[in-house]
Amino acid sequence: MDPVLPIAVLSVLIGAVIAVAFFGSYFRKRSSEGQSISKPELQEDRKKQPSKPSQHKKSHAKPHSSDKDQNKKHHPLDVNTLKGHGDSVDGLCFSPDGRSLATACADGVVRVFKLDDASSKSFKFLKISLPVGGPPVAVSFSDDASSLVVASQNLSGASLYMYGGVEKPKTPNESNQQSKVPLPEIKWEHHKIHEKLGILTLFGTTASYGTADGSGIIASCSEGTDIILWHGKTGKNLGHVDTNQLKNNMAAISPNGRFIAAAAFTADVKVWEIVYSKDGSVKEVSKAMQLKGHKSAVTWLCFTPDSEQIITASKDGSIRIWNINVRYHMDEDPKTLKVFPIPLSGSHYDRLSLSPDGKILSATLGSTLQWLCVETGKVLDTADKAHEDFITCIAWAPQAIPIGDKKVLVLATASVDKKVKLWAAPSLHAS
């Protein structure tokens, strides 16, 4: 055998061992480097995960900005909000001097607020819980601020209660002393006054026309077709009229107690005159005239302070001002003085109320409140979201009342949102 061959084979084996050892060390090193690189990446991902909650924080920050936007939307004419009602507020009425405001709430309670300053942070108030039988739906002062007529209703029909002694409201912190305050007493009451039908409106005034004796008179308008006139102090039924128009929308008495006018299912408005005897008592209620001109149902109406004109709002999209100071006994017809288009997309108003100076007409549709100039029909101001729900009732204080160191004409609005708001009158020069 060639002696060189074994040496060659041994050299190959030694070389192979050295190669395996070298490459094995090389690959182990690469593997450990790969692991050392991958671990920091995982840690970095874990560090990135806490950044997600910060995104939620940003999303939570958005409502705060919207809250600020809501605060910015506070209407400049919004003076105050009377809270504390437990349900929908369905009726309200100012006393003749404008210093007391009564509200009828579906929680079964009538509240009488004392408005010494409409901008006050708290108000003296009186709570009147009605007898079991249905929640109050409407209120009207009779004669003075101490007498209040309340309408309530349930499935069996509507009732009227006249409370006397409504002149000593209590402050919120006097609830423990309630026993020391004389509670109002029911002076008279009537039940099922419109048979089984409910009451839509309750309007009162002081009879001062002609030979009237200055007594308080009140008109209750049913959801049917009848209207009843009541003596505020005694509760006597003074007269009854039927509109014969399928369904009433509302009825009102003129400020001087001469006329009753009704808005009903048809486009015509019927007007009756309250005739007084020489002794000042009501003799009869007789048909006087009809206001013809609207093309669709009249939703609401109101008298001017001098009782010589009526303002009507109709589903035909118009407002009309009528002169009713005519010799209707000689067949002289009432005349349309002005016609204005209703400046809303809904094309009609739910309710109207005229300021005591006769210059500003307030009107509502849903939760929207507008003030219009009676002279021109132009919009003076608008509160698109005056309440959070449907506005149920509006009324002007009959006199200017204090707001701080000033006396201002004030409008009150009530709503299904359980709130009553007080609004200052806009400037007649507003656009």
ZIKA-V924490 format. One line per field, one symbol per residue. phi: phi as a letter, one per 40 degrees, with the letter a starting at -180 (. if undefined). A space follows every 10 residues. Layout:
# ZIKA-V924490
phi->???
This chain:
# ZIKA-V924490
phi->.ccccdcccc cccccccccc cccccccccc cccccccccd ccccccccdc ccdccccccc ccdccccccc cccdccccca bcchccadcb aaaccdcgcb bcbbbccgbc bbccccaccc cabcabbbcc dcihccbaba cbgaccbbcb bbaacchbbb bbcbgcbbcb cdcbccbdcc cdccbccaab bfcbfcccbc abbbabcbcf cdcgccbbbb bcccbbbbbb cccbgcccia bbcfbgacba aabcdcgcbb bbbbccccbc bbbccbcccg cccabbcbab cbicbadcca aaccdcgbbb bbbbccgbbb bbcbcbcccb gcccbccabb cccbccgabc ababcccgbb bcabagbcbb bbcccbgccc abbcbcbcad ccabacccbc bcbgcbbbcb bbbbaccgbb bbbccccccc b
